[in-house]
Amino acid sequence: MLDTFSIQSKIYTIRGQKIMLDRDLADLYQVPTRRINEQVKRNLKRFPEDFMFQLSREECDMVSRSQNATLKQGSNLKYQPYAFTEYGIVMLSSVLKSDIAIEVNKCIIKAFIELRNTIESIANSKELKIEVDNLHSKMKSLEMTQIVDRNSLNVKMTDLSKQVKEFATLLNEFHNKAIIIQRPDEQINE
């Protein structure tokens, strides 16, 4: 029997929708990917774009880089895979009529529902909202501290700059007056 986690690890978010790839579904249904795609092509009216779509090259690259969709060493994608939304997966059960497909579809739908419930519970979590609010407050506090520190540093730099200018002015005046300091052991010849 399939576990929910192994199915959820094959669910991706593409174009703002939760999807599964044809090759992952084929693995779960224990059929070649081409079998799924043949059945879909024979029943195109059942698979509008909100049920199934083909990935762009960029989307293929993104999925290939993700942790669970790596290609075997040295292999390339011969075609851009199809992505099936939850609706498309439900529709697959009507075109793939094997007992395995029916059982796998039940597990997949449960995995989608569990994933949706988990996301909703996280989004509605009071503890998470409180934590986000606390982090937001801390960020504002840090920003204010940085502004105060930056202003304080600017004041100190301005003061230091004034002191350096005053020192340079005094040094210049001292040099311009050409004060000669005589040592006691030196004698002035007159």
N, C-alpha and C positions, 0 to 999 in steps of 0.2 A: 504494500500500500504506500502511496505517496504521502510525504509529510508536507505540511503547509509551508514550512520554511524553505524547502528545496524548490517549491513552486514560486514562492514570493521572490526568491533570489533571481528568478528569470523574468520578473516583471520590471519593466523600465518605464520611465516617463519621457515621452517624445511628443513634441507639439502640444504639450500641456495635457496629454492623456496617458493613462496607464495602459501599457501594451505588452504583448508577448510576441516574440519573433516566430516566424514560420518554422525555423530550424529547431527552436526549443520546444515548440508544440509537437513537431514530428518526433523528437526524442521521447517526449512524454507519452504520445500515442503509439509509440513503437512502430512507426511507419516511415518510409523515406520522405524527405521534404517535398520531393516532386509529386508525391501522391496527394498531399494536402493542396498544393498549388493546382494540380489537375482538377481536383474536385471543386475548388473555388472557381476556376475558369469555366467549368461546366455549369456553374450556378451563380454567375456574376450578378444577377439581379438580387440575390440574397445578401450581397456584400457591398453596400454603398460605402463611400469614403469615410463615414463616421464609424464603420464596422471594420474596415481594413484599408490600408494604404501602403504604398511602396516607399521605403526609406530613400532619402537622398544620399549622395556620396558622403556628405558631411555628417549626416546622422549615422551612417554605417561606420565611419571612422570613430565617432563618439562612442558608439556601442562597443566597437572592437577594443577600444581603450579601457572600457569599464572592467571591473574585476571578474565578472562572470561570463563574459562573451569573448574571450580571447580565442583567436584562431590557432589551429595546430601549427607547429613550427613549419614554415615553408609553404603553407597553403594560402591561397588568395580567394576572395569572394568572386565567384563566377557571375553572380547576379546580385542585384540589390534586394535584400530580403523584404518580405512583406511583414507588416506589423498588424496584429489583430487586437482591436480594443475588446473590452469585456463583452460588448454586444456581438462582435465578430466571433468570439470564442463560443458564445452560446449558439450562434448560427452554425458554427462548424459541426456541432453535435447533430444537426439535421442532415448534413451531407456526409459525415463520417459515421457510419452506422454500426461499427463494430462494438462489441461489448467493452473492450478496453477503452475505446474513445468515449463511450458513455460514462464509464466510471471515472476516467481522467477528467472529463469535463465537470463532473460533480466536484471533484477535488479542486480544480482550478477556480470555479465559481466561489467555493468556500474560501479559498485563499484571497481572492479579490475582495470579498466581503470583509474578511478579517483584517486585511490591509486597510481598507477604507475605514473600518471601525477604529482601528489603532490610530490612524491619522486624525480622525475626528476627536477621539478621546484626548490626544495630545493637544490638539487645537483648543479644546474646551477645558483643559486642565486649569483649575484655579491656582494650584501650586506653581505651575509653569508661568501663568500670567503674573503672579506675585513676584516670581524670580526675575522675569523680564522687566517688570516695573522697577525692581530693586537695582538691576543692572543699568537701566536707563538713568535712574537717579544718581548712581555712582558715576556714570559717564559724565553727566552734567556737572557734578561736583568736581570731577577731575578737570573738566574743561575750564571751570571757573578758577580752580587752583592754578592751572597753567597760565591763564590770563593774568591773574594776580602776580604769579612768579615772573612772567614775562615783563609786566609793567615795573615790578620792583627791580628787575635786572636792568631794564632800560634806564631807570632813575640812577642806579649805581654806576652804570656805564657813563651816563652824562656827567655825574659828579667826578668820576675818575678822569674823564676827558678834560673837565675844567681844571682839575688839579694838575694834570700833565701840562696843560697850556700855561698855567700860572708858574709852574716850575721852569718851563722853557723860557718864559718871559724873564723870570728872576735870573736865570743862568745867562741869558743874553745881556741883561743889564750889568751883571757882575763882570762879564767879559768886556763889555763896552767901556766900563769905568777904568779898566786896566789897572786894577789894584795890584800893586807890587808888594809882595810880602818879603820882608828882609829877615834873614836868619841872624841870630845874635853873633854867630861866629864870622859873619861876613862884615867886612869894613867898607865903608864908602870912601872912595878916593876923591879928594877935592883938590 
